[in-house]
Amino acid sequence: MTTQINNNVHIKSKLVTLIMLTSMLNATQTQAQTQHQAEYFCGPNNPVVAQSIETLIPALYDIVSGDAGAKKDWQLMKSLFAEKAIITPVFHKDTLPQPKISSVDEFIALNKQIFKNINFYETEVKNISFSYGHMATVLSHYESRDDHNKAPYSQGINTFQLLNDGRRWCVISVTWDSDKGGHFIDQQTLKL
């Protein structure tokens, strides 16, 4: 009987040790995965549309476009930008450029305010992309409308600076200028 009790205690002791080792191994794996994800420059999220430049840029146009007051996927937009990315629209005053450097959060807040009661549809007409290694620059000719059935009221060029962190693409910065500053897009500009 003493032998059986000793065997049961020994088995329980081994079982407790096995459970503790399994728990420690799982914790170590979870910590390694979390640390590995934190090492990605573009952040921990890995949206499907960020797998290629050809899907990332249209997704950005899609997010900012919509009917007045429409709910937009700002969470997806934030995940498509690097953590410290900047967005720089170039406004104009007396034909002089007035760049407004913003964080992604500041841009989202401004967009919500400006387009709360206004339809806004931005579509890409054409782009040209330059890639090297883990970086890319995309020059994108766009048109802006307030009605799908009307001619654009404005057009311009977005320039996107992108980085691939080994897993996906993200935007480091985007800057744009429009014909509102007296810059007209002609055939020469479109050759980019």
C-alpha positions, -999 to 999 in steps of 0.1 A, spaced: 0 0 0 29 24 8 44 16 -26 11 24 -43 8 58 -24 45 66 -33 38 57 -70 7 80 -70 26 109 -54 54 104 -79 30 103 -109 12 135 -96 46 152 -91 56 144 -127 22 155 -139 25 188 -121 60 193 -135 48 185 -170 19 210 -167 43 237 -154 68 230 -183 39 231 -209 27 264 -194 62 279 -194 67 268 -231 34 283 -242 42 316 -224 76 317 -240 61 310 -275 35 337 -270 61 362 -258 83 353 -288 54 358 -312 45 391 -296 81 403 -298 84 391 -334 52 410 -343 65 441 -326 96 440 -347 76 446 -379 79 482 -389 44 484 -403 29 473 -370 13 441 -357 -17 441 -381 -14 424 -414 -44 435 -436 -49 415 -468 -50 447 -489 -14 456 -476 1 425 -493 7 444 -526 10 480 -538 -17 472 -564 -43 466 -536 -30 490 -510 -34 523 -530 -70 515 -542 -80 506 -506 -69 541 -495 -90 558 -521 -119 536 -512 -116 544 -475 -117 582 -479 -145 582 -505 -182 580 -496 -215 597 -492 -219 626 -467 -218 612 -432 -210 576 -444 -192 554 -419 -156 549 -432 -132 522 -422 -108 544 -403 -94 515 -384 -83 499 -416 -68 532 -428 -47 535 -396 -35 499 -400 -23 507 -436 1 535 -423 32 531 -402 29 543 -366 46 577 -372 35 582 -408 27 617 -419 0 630 -443 6 663 -460 -20 680 -481 -9 711 -499 -35 739 -496 -31 772 -514 -34 808 -504 -29 834 -531 -12 807 -552 14 801 -524 16 765 -511 4 760 -475 13 725 -465 -4 710 -435 16 682 -420 -7 658 -400 -6 625 -383 -30 599 -395 -53 606 -365 -53 643 -373 -61 636 -409 -90 613 -399 -104 640 -376 -102 667 -403 -118 643 -429 -147 636 -405 -152 673 -400 -149 684 -437 -170 656 -452 -196 652 -426 -222 669 -448 -205 666 -482 -203 637 -506 -167 630 -516 -154 605 -541 -118 603 -550 -107 579 -577 -74 571 -592 -70 578 -629 -35 565 -634 -3 557 -614 33 550 -618 53 531 -592 90 530 -585 102 501 -563 136 492 -550 143 467 -523 118 473 -495 107 508 -505 84 522 -532 71 555 -544 38 558 -561 27 589 -581 -10 587 -584 -31 610 -606 -66 613 -589 -99 630 -595 -123 643 -569 -161 644 -573 -191 651 -552 -214 631 -575 -205 599 -594 -223 612 -625 -206 646 -627 -172 657 -640 -145 660 -614 -143 694 -596 -106 689 -589 -77 667 -597 -41 663 -586 -12 640 -578 -8 620 -546 27 608 -539 29 578 -516 61 566 -499 58 530 -489 78 504 -471 76 467 -470 87 454 -436 92 418 -449 56 409 -444 35 436 -459 34 472 -473 26 503 -453 25 540 -460 53 561 -445 40 594 -459 16 607 -485 17 643 -499 -6 657 -525 -11 689 -545 -41 697 -567 -51 719 -596 -66 743 -570 -31 758 -568 -31 766 -605 -13 733 -614 -30 718 -643 -25 682 -653 -17 679 -690 -4 651 -712 32 659 -701 23 655 -665 5 622 -672 37 607 -687 52 609 -652 
